[in-house]
């Protein structure tokens, strides 16, 4: 039986969560739009995750839209006492499945209430403000206006804790002047290592770092070194990639997503995988080799 507690715990808001969680994005239809092809299978994945000990689920009401939150409610409500559901706001989906910024006060308030309604709860545990100045990655610009709206919703008791997503170090510093920031969620994995120094700073501050696309996202990670290490350890390349992230820093919380119970079990088993020093050195070279000049 898989014991995900072996990967350790880290603080997220007012709770300590297991470092291997679950990201619900892939439960929606193709392109994270519309209903899943297999609704019963999606519900089974959520229930299996919690049965296996996962107590950190990442979602958003713009996945679908509304689909993943409705699935989470159907599968898991009433929620276990230790389950932390983290959502995000700051975007909306167009009828053509496009991803569009939604930063106005009205947009943000509506998003919080949509998340509350579809999840079936009265208070959101953690809300990440997803910055959309550039949909492809962090871009500089003030986040004061939207974050001030979210901080007011927190004061009203609708949100317990606030995080930031797709942000720069300067934006995190600005955000800390407005509200307590309990987590940062940016793209990071073996091959995308732009946040190396940021992660180290967040460790020192006791702030959780949640890498999205930990397995490469829509373009799965591929590297000869990764495949070689996986073959030697009799593991899958994706398990090795997740195990590397767990070794990278103690504040990293994983939220790999899948719509398959089998892949879910493989992902959770990564917490038990030991990476010997020579394997770690080989894996580290992937990020160094692929880093921008």
Secondary structure, 3 states (H helix, E strand, C coil): CCCHHHHCEEEECCEEEECECEECHHHCCHHHECCCCCHHHHHHHHHHHHHCCCCEEECCCCCECCHHHHHHHHHHCCCCCCCEEEEEECEEECCCCCEEECCCHHHHHHHHHHHHHHHCCCCEEEEEEECCCCCCCCCCCCCHHHHHHHHHHHHCCCEEEEEEECCCHHHHHHHHCCCCEEEEECECECCECCCHHHHHHHHHHCCEECCECCCCCCCCCCCHHHHHHHHHHCCCHHHHHHHHHHHHCCCECECCECCCHHHHHHHHHHHHCCCCHHHHHHHHHHHHHHCCC
